[in-house]
Amino acid sequence: MVLKIIGAIIVIWLAFAVLGFIFKAVLTLVIVGAVVALVGGVGYALVKGGSDRKQIR
């Protein structure tokens, strides 16, 4: 009986460890994606330029 309890605790601990790793990896990918999107947007705006915008008359 004690071995079943210890086994269950180990399985739960491993599940939380895997979920924590997945959460950390996804959060890191989201942050990297946001930085890349920001840099890409700023770079696109710089390359496109702002003086050739058409005005509505």
Secondary structure, DSSP 8 states (H G I E B T S, - for coil): -HHHHHHHHHHHHHHHHHHHHHHHHHHHHHHHHHHHHHHHHHHHHHHH-STT-----
